[in-house]
Amino acid sequence: MDDRMFRTAMGKFATGVTVIASEVDGQVHGMTANAFMSVSLDPKLILISIDKRAKMNEVIQKASKFTVNILSGDQKEMSMIFAGQIKENKHVEFETFEDLPVIENSLVSLACNVYQAHEAGDHTLYVGEVINLNVQDGEPLAFYEGKYMQMT
């Protein structure tokens, strides 16, 4: 199989949409990701997958902490900004939670310390220990076959 076929097949799995964020040297960095899952209840662990070439990989390595912001159905534009699909007027104001940057009005914001990191092919898998979280009511933003969807 070629890369395109593999990507198409993986796109058949509907996912939620997150923005991963962290801060190094006073600079906040964020990226859209749908490679996210819960791992453990005791301790409370989650997993994210970051391309080794992504700036966010270096940021998380330096910071040793990050947030996962699970986006609501009305935050499609936020996802597109951090996916590099919207470049003009890209400035985003972050709120602070546990001294980490979070996106206002996300359905969930998880503040995490890096618990473990594993190289896996062309990505780094970060297991994050959740130190605190915020939850709001609302409908999630979903992604399926390369398209955004609102779940209702």
Buried (B, 14 or more C-beta within 10 A) or exposed (E): EEEEEEEEEEBEEEBBBBBBBBBBEEEBBBBBBBBBEEBEEEEBBBBBBBBEEBEBBBBBBEBBBBBBBBBBBEBBEBBBBBBEEEEEEEEBEBBEBBEBBBBEBBBBBBBBBBBEBEEEEEBBBBBBBBEEBBEEEBEBBBBEEEEBBEEE
